[in-house]
Each structure stands twice: as structure tokens, then as C-alpha cells.
Amino acid sequence: MLDDLRWDTDLIRRYDLAGPRYTSYPTAVQLHSEVGSFDLLNALRESRRAVRPLSLYVHVPFCANICYYCACNKVITKDRARAAPYLQRLEQEIQLIACHLDPKQRVEQLHFGGGTPTFLSHVELRQLMATLRQHFHLLDDDSGDYGIEIDPREADWSTMGLLRELGFNRVSLGVQDLDPVVQRAINRLQSLEQTRTLIEAARTLQFRSVNLDLIYGLPKQTPEGFARTVEEVIRLQPDRLSVFNYAHLPERFMPQRRIDSNDLPSAAAKLEMLHATIDQLTAAGYRYIGMDHFALPDDELAIAQEEGTLQRNFQGYTTHGHCDLIG
């Protein structure tokens, strides 16, 4: 059994320094333009020779509405037709990459992120998955970890049924905060019922895992208000929770300029939110995986943490660190 978590305020203060965005590993500042096409070809050739299993990440950058806090690579548009030329180029890239790999390399992990992947129509999602299956060795026995990020405002039961049919068995739902005051401040009005409906659909359709995303440090948030959101989320009993720290960088991310910095909670209040969230979730039976992740004790992440095999890659904590990750 892992030791109980010890909250060390002095240690936190000692390392209270600015750093690169922590959610990706290696961090974005370690990526550079000197890595060229020959480096990519050599890496793919080495992967093929070793017949290493694969983890695929597919980025779908489109959103119908802007969330002011967002720092993701995205295109905001109501015009669904704008996805067509992007998908055409994405399919070309899939073909170009796959021809340098061995068909025997199993895709153990697949993740669709964004943006809002369910911005795509059902026809487009079918076509994209068909292209991936044509060029990569996707598993047909539901043993892979195939996940997709979902905006509950952009999906319904039929969407969930389609995703399950296409082979997805994990879903991650963006919630962020349930307080309407906070939601208005970040331009993301989303009811608890919308989230609950999709969780019920996921369980009925036998998705293996449901993850919920929360963010602390958003405008108008208070420790008391965020604690109420966490309590409501605990009642939904997701398998995993991601609780991210909001980084306000309006000089870098234009949508964040619509947030009044005077509405942001103080650093002390943010730390109080994190501390309280850890206490609430661990009291409810969740394991604190680290930094921003929590999971139920029987989840693969919690088991890997217990066994000392947990790793971290560009997509976060993973049990698939042995895979070659291709975006």
C-alpha cells in the first residue's frame, strides 16, 4: 500500500517557481524545429525494426464555441464543412506515416483530442476510423485503450453509440466547473444533467472507463464553490478525474484576454482548492495518482502506481509507456 499523502506547505513554498506547462511530458519548451524529416524517418524505421506497439494521437482542432480559458490548438467555427479539407490532409498524413511502419505493430492505445472531436459528423468519424484501420493494426477485441475527448454539449446517446461501435472504450468529458457564475465567466454554460446523461450512456454501452476534467483557478471560483462542484462530481462516480491548474497567459492565448484578471482567485485560494480537492477525493475512495490525476483503486492507473510501473508521456499518466507515440 502506498504511503498516505502528506501535504507539506513549506515544501510547496520552496518550489513555488514559474515553469513550463506541466501537462505534457516532455514539456512544450523541449520541442524544437531542428528535428526534421530524416529524424522522423529514422525514428519510424527504428520502431518498425523493433516491432514496438503503438500509441496513436489524433488531433481534431474544431470547436463550435470558444471557451475563454482554453490554451489548446483549435479553430472556432460554426461551419462544419471546414473539417473536410483538414480530414483530407489528416488522412494523407496517416498514409504517409503508416507506410514506414510494420502492419504487425499493434495499436495498443488510441486517443482523439482537440478541440472537440465530436465536432465531426458521424459520417466523418466513420471515415476517419476506417482510414486508421486500413493503415494501422487496430485491435478488434476491445483490449486496447481507445479513448476520445467529449464536450457534453456536443454529444448525445446516438453519438455515444457510434463511438462504441467504432471501437472506443474510454471517454473523457470536459466539465471544468458546475457553478453557473463561473461558467458564464468562461463562456461555457453546461448543465450537470448533460454530463450525467453521457455518463449513463457510457455505462449502459459498456465503455470501460469514464474520465471527467475539472479546472481550478478559473475566474469567479472560490474554494467553497469548487468544493461543491467536486462533491457533485463524486456523486457521478467517474473512474478517473483530471483536475487541472488554470494558467492565465493572455499575452499568449487570445481567448484568455476576455477574462478579467481581477476575477481570478489568488494563488493561496488556488492552493486551498487543490488541497481540499485531494482531501475530498481521497475521502471518497479515489487514489491520488499525482499532479492532476485521480483514479478509483481498481483503475489501471492506480494499480500501476501501486506496482511502480506508472509512466508519463506527452498525453499524461499512462500504462503504455512502452509504446511508440505517434501524433
Disulfide bonds with the S-S distance in Angstrom:
none
